[in-house]
């Protein structure tokens, strides 16, 4: 059984992120990167819930002696999400949307009600989930070094790649009319950030 790079998508956005009275209300941000601890905990809890269901279902399907191979975006021990490239991109994207809200191109309410349902686990968290499941064991787990075969990619290429993966979810929430503008702003912010 093989699961290629999809388990970082949550089944839903944690509800407390949208509750103005919750300490996990994610006002002005679109992800848990750089957010309060309560926001990170809400994302982690949703990931754990989803992963428990996934692991239990796969354990029932697996034949004796079978194996599951998972490819999941994961964080190196001790590195916060806000320090990895995807986390930085989420922060810059959220900043771009907030700039657009301040200019009246979209509403701040629209930004506050949008949270990307994406979570990067840690090796420790994944190990704990597999052990808690009780039906599976880890034969091998490794963190791939994304820079080991690094090819120089321009900021424009990186932004376009990011847009290809995210355009649908942004268009659905904000409308397709803002897509060019938000990703143009993202590109400008990535250029400024890299200098």
Secondary structure as the mmCIF struct_conf table of DSSP 4:
data_model
#
loop_
_struct_conf.conf_type_id
_struct_conf.id
_struct_conf.beg_label_comp_id
_struct_conf.beg_label_asym_id
_struct_conf.beg_label_seq_id
_struct_conf.end_label_comp_id
_struct_conf.end_label_asym_id
_struct_conf.end_label_seq_id
STRN STRN1 UNK A 2 UNK A 4
BEND BEND1 UNK A 5 UNK A 5
TURN_TY1_P TURN_TY1_P1 UNK A 7 UNK A 8
STRN STRN2 UNK A 9 UNK A 9
BEND BEND2 UNK A 11 UNK A 12
HELX_RH_3T_P HELX_RH_3T_P1 UNK A 15 UNK A 18
TURN_TY1_P TURN_TY1_P2 UNK A 20 UNK A 21
BEND BEND3 UNK A 22 UNK A 22
TURN_TY1_P TURN_TY1_P3 UNK A 23 UNK A 24
TURN_TY1_P TURN_TY1_P4 UNK A 27 UNK A 28
BEND BEND4 UNK A 30 UNK A 32
TURN_TY1_P TURN_TY1_P5 UNK A 33 UNK A 34
BEND BEND5 UNK A 35 UNK A 35
HELX_RH_AL_P HELX_RH_AL_P1 UNK A 37 UNK A 61
HELX_LH_PP_P HELX_LH_PP_P1 UNK A 62 UNK A 63
TURN_TY1_P TURN_TY1_P6 UNK A 64 UNK A 65
STRN STRN3 UNK A 69 UNK A 71
STRN STRN4 UNK A 74 UNK A 75
HELX_LH_PP_P HELX_LH_PP_P2 UNK A 76 UNK A 76
TURN_TY1_P TURN_TY1_P7 UNK A 77 UNK A 78
HELX_RH_3T_P HELX_RH_3T_P2 UNK A 81 UNK A 83
BEND BEND6 UNK A 84 UNK A 84
HELX_RH_AL_P HELX_RH_AL_P2 UNK A 85 UNK A 102
TURN_TY1_P TURN_TY1_P8 UNK A 103 UNK A 104
BEND BEND7 UNK A 105 UNK A 106
HELX_RH_AL_P HELX_RH_AL_P3 UNK A 108 UNK A 112
TURN_TY1_P TURN_TY1_P9 UNK A 113 UNK A 113
STRN STRN5 UNK A 118 UNK A 118
STRN STRN6 UNK A 121 UNK A 122
HELX_RH_AL_P HELX_RH_AL_P4 UNK A 123 UNK A 133
BEND BEND8 UNK A 135 UNK A 135
BEND BEND9 UNK A 139 UNK A 139
TURN_TY1_P TURN_TY1_P10 UNK A 146 UNK A 149
HELX_RH_AL_P HELX_RH_AL_P5 UNK A 155 UNK A 174
HELX_RH_3T_P HELX_RH_3T_P3 UNK A 176 UNK A 178
HELX_RH_AL_P HELX_RH_AL_P6 UNK A 179 UNK A 194
#
